[in-house]
Amino acid sequence: MSTLAPEKGRRALKKRVTVKAVIFVTLIQLITALYLGSMMVFHGPFPTLKRYVVTTAMSTYTHQYIATAFLSDTEIKKILAEGGSPESNIEQDISDVSVKNVGDKNIDLYKISGSQYEGYMLVVNDPTRVKIGITSFLGEKGQTTSAIAKDHKAVAAVNGGGFFDASDSGRLWAGTGANPTGFVITGGEVVFKDPGITKSTKLSVLAFDTDGKMIVGKQSINSLKKLKVSEALTFGPALVVNGKPAFKGDGGQGMNPRTAVGQRKDGAVLLLVLDGRRLNMLGATLKDAQKIMLDYGAVNATNLDGGSSSTMYYKNAVINNPCNLLGERTVATAVYVNS
């Protein structure tokens, strides 16, 4: 018996060494494959793939390293510029919008699908029901879109603008949603203004005046006050202005989950959310969102915060599939529809 024990020990040791060797070789092969694959994407003969990967990565706050690890700042800026300017300089004219359905409680739901995205469109016939909600824990933490909607007893909602959390080291752009970016107006009152801007600072906005007409493009708090705006938040870029595309190209922000809001000529508001960031569903470009808005009759439309924030709430449930690993993400603002 005593002569067998060392032999068993040698076999066990040999087995452990073999397993470790297999794991080591597998890791080396995996790292090599990832490196070679990355080199093919960023330096191979696939310019379209390279542009989509770079623009998608750079449109996020947490995954820009995917591009910056392989390309210089100069190369990245050149690629981003190829997508066309995503900010419109067209002067908006809302005189053609005629709000016709005040008091109409109907909301129509449509399924949206494309080769790399799927989602939903809500058509809200009465635009005066559309409001801006803000986290109840302003300055401390955000809330989910559904929580903001429930706080306002809303029948529907989508996520709103960008956000940041304050810390001793500066701003955390991928935080919990404690503070909105830019400014927020609800009920005609400025309920938040970033200390870094003034009342005359122009930013891309989604806004509604007291008649329910939607305003997009670059505006300041002062200019919105003159337009008698009751609801507003800052984000962009504009997708459609005066019934025409607000930019050429694909928008230069890659393929991601998207949230957008538009308005038809009869005043009906279009709430759009498109899912993505999955192996079989990468997401939508700004151009995709723009085309969908035009197809549904939008005369004005703008992009809102996308990525893992993109959420649509309707009839007491989140109806899309947010890509956030922990489920519905907390945000600073939401666009909701009164019941």
C-alpha positions as CSV (number, residue, x, y, z in Angstrom):
1,M,0.0,0.0,0.0
2,S,2.8,2.4,0.8
3,T,4.4,2.0,-2.6
4,L,1.1,2.9,-4.5
5,A,0.5,6.3,-2.7
6,P,3.5,8.1,-4.4
7,E,2.4,6.8,-7.8
8,K,-1.2,8.2,-7.2
9,G,0.3,11.5,-6.1
10,R,2.4,11.6,-9.3
11,R,-0.6,10.9,-11.5
12,A,-2.7,13.6,-9.7
13,L,0.2,16.1,-10.0
14,K,0.6,15.3,-13.7
15,K,-3.2,15.7,-14.3
16,R,-3.1,19.2,-12.5
17,V,-0.1,20.2,-14.6
18,T,-1.9,19.1,-17.8
19,V,-5.1,21.0,-16.9
20,K,-3.1,24.2,-16.2
21,A,-1.2,23.8,-19.4
22,V,-4.4,23.5,-21.4
23,I,-5.9,26.5,-19.7
24,F,-2.7,28.5,-20.4
25,V,-2.6,27.5,-24.0
26,T,-6.3,28.3,-24.5
27,L,-5.8,31.8,-22.9
28,I,-2.8,32.5,-25.2
29,Q,-4.8,31.4,-28.2
30,L,-7.8,33.6,-27.1
31,I,-5.6,36.7,-26.5
32,T,-3.9,36.1,-29.8
33,A,-7.2,35.8,-31.7
34,L,-8.6,38.9,-30.0
35,Y,-5.4,40.9,-30.9
36,L,-5.4,39.7,-34.5
37,G,-9.1,40.3,-34.8
38,S,-8.7,43.8,-33.5
39,M,-5.8,44.5,-35.8
40,M,-7.9,43.3,-38.8
41,V,-10.8,45.7,-37.7
42,F,-8.6,48.8,-37.1
43,H,-5.9,48.2,-39.7
44,G,-7.3,45.7,-42.1
45,P,-9.1,46.2,-45.5
46,F,-12.5,46.8,-43.9
47,P,-13.1,50.6,-43.7
48,T,-16.8,50.4,-43.2
49,L,-16.5,48.0,-40.3
50,K,-13.7,50.1,-38.8
51,R,-15.8,53.2,-38.9
52,Y,-18.8,51.5,-37.3
53,V,-16.7,50.1,-34.5
54,V,-15.0,53.4,-33.8
55,T,-18.1,55.6,-34.0
56,T,-20.0,53.1,-31.8
57,A,-17.3,52.9,-29.2
58,M,-16.7,56.7,-29.1
59,S,-20.4,57.4,-28.6
60,T,-20.2,55.7,-25.2
61,Y,-18.6,57.0,-22.0
62,T,-17.3,53.7,-20.8
63,H,-16.1,51.8,-23.9
64,Q,-14.0,54.4,-25.8
65,Y,-10.9,52.4,-25.0
66,I,-11.9,49.9,-27.7
67,A,-10.9,52.6,-30.2
68,T,-8.3,54.6,-28.3
69,A,-6.2,51.4,-27.7
70,F,-5.6,51.0,-31.4
71,L,-5.9,54.4,-33.0
72,S,-4.5,57.9,-32.4
73,D,-6.8,60.9,-31.5
74,T,-6.2,62.3,-35.0
75,E,-7.3,59.1,-36.7
76,I,-10.4,58.8,-34.5
77,K,-11.4,62.5,-35.2
78,K,-11.0,61.9,-38.9
79,I,-13.3,58.8,-38.7
80,L,-15.9,60.6,-36.7
81,A,-16.0,63.5,-39.2
82,E,-16.8,61.1,-42.0
83,G,-20.2,60.4,-40.6
84,G,-21.4,63.9,-41.3
85,S,-22.2,66.7,-38.9
86,P,-24.9,65.5,-36.5
87,E,-25.9,69.0,-35.5
88,S,-28.4,70.9,-37.5
89,N,-28.0,74.6,-38.2
90,I,-31.5,74.8,-39.8
91,E,-33.7,77.4,-38.2
92,Q,-36.8,75.7,-37.0
93,D,-40.3,77.0,-38.0
94,I,-43.1,75.5,-36.0
95,S,-45.9,77.6,-37.6
96,D,-46.9,74.6,-39.8
97,V,-47.6,72.4,-36.7
98,S,-51.3,72.6,-35.8
99,V,-52.2,70.8,-32.6
100,K,-55.6,69.2,-33.3
101,N,-56.1,66.5,-30.7
102,V,-56.0,68.2,-27.3
103,G,-58.0,66.0,-24.9
104,D,-57.5,62.8,-27.1
105,K,-56.4,60.0,-24.8
106,N,-55.5,57.6,-27.5
107,I,-52.0,56.2,-27.8
108,D,-51.0,53.9,-30.6
109,L,-48.3,51.3,-30.3
110,Y,-46.2,50.1,-33.3
111,K,-43.5,47.4,-33.5
112,I,-40.4,48.6,-35.2
113,S,-37.8,46.2,-36.7
114,G,-34.6,46.5,-38.9
115,S,-31.7,44.4,-39.8
116,Q,-29.8,45.3,-36.6
117,Y,-32.4,46.7,-34.3
118,E,-35.9,46.3,-33.0
119,G,-38.1,48.4,-30.8
120,Y,-41.4,50.3,-30.4
121,M,-43.0,53.6,-31.5
122,L,-45.7,55.2,-29.4
123,V,-47.9,57.8,-31.1
124,V,-49.4,60.2,-28.5
125,N,-52.3,62.1,-30.2
126,D,-52.4,64.9,-27.6
127,P,-49.0,66.6,-27.2
128,T,-50.1,68.6,-24.2
129,R,-50.0,65.4,-22.2
130,V,-46.2,65.1,-22.7
131,K,-44.1,66.3,-19.8
132,I,-40.5,66.2,-18.5
133,G,-39.9,64.2,-15.3
134,I,-36.7,64.5,-13.1
135,T,-35.3,62.2,-10.5
136,S,-36.9,62.7,-7.0
137,F,-33.3,62.4,-5.6
138,L,-31.7,65.2,-7.6
139,G,-28.1,65.6,-6.7
140,E,-28.0,62.2,-4.9
141,K,-29.0,59.5,-7.4
142,G,-31.2,58.8,-10.4
143,Q,-34.3,56.8,-10.8
144,T,-35.4,54.3,-13.4
145,T,-37.6,55.6,-16.2
146,S,-40.5,53.4,-14.9
147,A,-40.0,54.8,-11.4
148,I,-40.2,58.4,-12.6
149,A,-43.3,57.5,-14.7
150,K,-45.0,55.9,-11.7
151,D,-44.2,59.0,-9.5
152,H,-46.2,61.0,-12.0
153,K,-48.9,58.4,-12.5
154,A,-47.9,58.3,-16.2
155,V,-49.3,55.9,-18.7
156,A,-46.1,56.0,-20.8
157,A,-42.5,57.2,-20.7
158,V,-39.1,57.0,-22.3
159,N,-35.7,57.9,-20.9
160,G,-34.6,61.5,-21.3
161,G,-31.3,63.4,-21.5
162,G,-27.8,62.7,-20.4
163,F,-26.6,62.8,-16.8
164,F,-23.6,62.8,-14.5
165,D,-22.7,62.1,-10.8
166,A,-20.5,64.5,-8.9
167,S,-17.5,63.2,-7.1
168,D,-14.3,64.5,-5.4
169,S,-12.4,63.8,-8.6
170,G,-14.9,65.5,-10.9
171,R,-17.8,64.1,-12.9
172,L,-18.7,60.5,-13.3
173,W,-20.5,60.3,-16.7
174,A,-21.5,56.6,-16.1
175,G,-22.9,57.2,-12.7
176,T,-26.3,56.7,-11.2
177,G,-28.0,59.7,-12.8
178,A,-27.9,62.1,-9.9
179,N,-27.7,65.2,-12.1
180,P,-29.0,66.0,-15.6
181,T,-26.7,67.6,-18.1
182,G,-27.5,71.1,-19.3
183,F,-30.8,72.3,-17.9
184,V,-34.4,71.0,-17.2
185,I,-37.6,73.0,-17.4
186,T,-40.9,71.5,-16.0
187,G,-44.2,73.4,-15.6
188,G,-42.5,76.5,-17.1
189,E,-39.9,76.6,-14.3
190,V,-36.2,75.9,-14.5
191,V,-35.8,73.0,-12.0
192,F,-32.1,72.3,-12.8
193,K,-29.3,74.2,-14.4
194,D,-25.7,73.0,-14.6
195,P,-23.5,75.5,-12.8
196,G,-21.2,75.4,-15.8
197,I,-23.6,77.1,-18.1
198,T,-25.5,80.4,-18.2
199,K,-29.0,81.3,-19.2
200,S,-27.8,82.4,-22.6
201,T,-25.8,79.2,-23.3
202,K,-27.2,77.4,-26.3
203,L,-27.6,73.6,-26.2
204,S,-29.5,71.0,-28.2
205,V,-32.9,70.6,-26.7
206,L,-36.2,68.8,-26.7
207,A,-38.9,71.3,-25.6
208,F,-42.6,71.9,-25.7
209,D,-44.3,75.2,-25.6
210,T,-47.6,75.8,-23.8
211,D,-49.6,74.9,-27.0
212,G,-47.8,71.5,-27.2
213,K,-45.6,72.4,-30.2
214,M,-42.2,70.7,-30.1
215,I,-38.9,72.7,-30.3
216,V,-35.6,71.0,-31.2
217,G,-32.1,72.2,-32.1
218,K,-29.9,74.6,-30.2
219,Q,-31.7,76.9,-27.7
220,S,-30.9,78.7,-24.4
221,I,-33.0,79.1,-21.3
222,N,-33.6,82.7,-22.3
223,S,-34.7,81.9,-25.8
224,L,-37.0,79.1,-24.6
225,K,-38.6,81.5,-22.1
226,K,-39.4,83.9,-25.0
227,L,-41.0,80.9,-26.9
228,K,-43.2,80.3,-23.8
229,V,-41.8,76.8,-23.3
230,S,-43.3,74.8,-20.5
231,E,-41.2,71.6,-20.7
232,A,-37.5,71.1,-21.8
233,L,-34.4,69.1,-21.4
234,T,-31.0,69.1,-23.2
235,F,-29.7,66.5,-25.5
236,G,-29.4,65.9,-29.2
237,P,-28.7,66.1,-32.0
238,A,-31.8,67.1,-33.9
239,L,-32.8,64.4,-36.4
240,V,-35.5,66.2,-38.4
241,V,-36.2,69.9,-38.7
242,N,-39.1,71.4,-40.7
243,G,-39.9,68.0,-42.3
244,K,-36.3,67.5,-43.7
245,P,-33.3,65.5,-42.5
246,A,-31.2,67.6,-40.2
247,F,-27.9,66.0,-41.3
248,K,-26.4,63.9,-44.0
249,G,-24.4,60.7,-43.6
250,D,-25.1,58.2,-40.8
251,G,-24.6,60.8,-38.0
252,G,-21.2,59.5,-37.0
253,Q,-22.3,57.8,-33.7
254,G,-22.2,54.2,-34.8
255,M,-24.8,51.5,-34.0
256,N,-26.4,51.7,-30.5
257,P,-29.7,51.4,-28.7
258,R,-31.6,54.7,-29.5
259,T,-34.3,56.9,-27.9
260,A,-35.9,59.7,-29.9
261,V,-38.9,62.0,-29.8
262,G,-40.7,63.6,-32.8
263,Q,-43.8,65.4,-33.7
264,R,-46.2,65.2,-36.7
265,K,-47.8,68.1,-38.4
266,D,-51.1,67.5,-36.5
267,G,-49.2,67.8,-33.2
268,A,-49.1,64.0,-32.4
269,V,-45.9,63.1,-30.5
270,L,-43.8,60.1,-31.6
271,L,-41.8,58.3,-28.9
272,L,-39.3,55.9,-30.3
273,V,-37.0,53.3,-28.6
274,L,-34.7,50.9,-30.5
275,D,-32.8,48.1,-28.8
276,G,-29.3,46.9,-29.6
277,R,-25.8,46.0,-28.2
278,R,-26.4,42.3,-28.6
279,L,-24.4,39.8,-30.8
280,N,-27.3,39.4,-33.2
281,M,-28.6,43.0,-32.9
282,L,-26.0,45.7,-32.8
283,G,-28.4,48.7,-32.7
284,A,-29.4,51.7,-34.9
285,T,-27.5,54.6,-36.3
286,L,-28.8,58.2,-36.0
287,K,-29.7,57.8,-39.7
288,D,-31.9,54.8,-38.9
289,A,-33.7,56.8,-36.2
290,Q,-34.1,59.7,-38.5
291,K,-35.6,57.6,-41.3
292,I,-38.1,56.0,-38.9
293,M,-39.2,59.4,-37.8
294,L,-39.6,60.6,-41.3
295,D,-41.5,57.4,-42.2
296,Y,-43.9,58.1,-39.4
297,G,-44.5,61.7,-40.5
298,A,-42.3,63.6,-38.2
299,V,-41.8,67.3,-39.1
300,N,-39.4,67.8,-36.2
301,A,-37.5,65.1,-34.2
302,T,-34.5,64.9,-31.9
303,N,-32.2,62.2,-30.5
304,L,-32.2,61.5,-26.7
305,D,-29.8,59.5,-24.5
306,G,-29.3,56.0,-25.9
307,G,-27.2,53.0,-25.1
308,S,-28.1,51.2,-21.9
309,S,-30.4,54.1,-20.9
310,S,-32.8,53.4,-23.7
311,T,-36.1,52.4,-22.1
312,M,-39.8,52.5,-23.0
313,Y,-42.5,52.2,-20.3
314,Y,-46.1,51.6,-21.3
315,K,-49.2,50.5,-19.3
316,N,-47.3,49.7,-16.1
317,A,-44.4,47.7,-17.7
318,V,-41.1,48.2,-19.5
319,I,-41.9,46.9,-23.0
320,N,-38.5,47.0,-24.7
321,N,-35.3,45.1,-23.7
322,P,-32.8,47.5,-22.1
323,C,-29.2,46.3,-22.7
324,N,-28.0,47.3,-19.2
325,L,-26.6,44.2,-17.5
326,L,-28.3,45.0,-14.2
327,G,-31.7,45.6,-15.8
328,E,-33.4,49.0,-16.2
329,R,-30.8,51.8,-15.7
330,T,-31.3,54.7,-13.4
331,V,-31.4,58.1,-15.2
332,A,-31.8,61.7,-14.3
333,T,-34.8,62.6,-16.6
334,A,-37.6,61.0,-18.5
335,V,-40.2,62.1,-21.0
336,Y,-43.6,60.9,-19.8
337,V,-47.3,61.0,-20.8
338,N,-49.9,62.0,-18.4
339,S,-52.7,59.5,-17.8
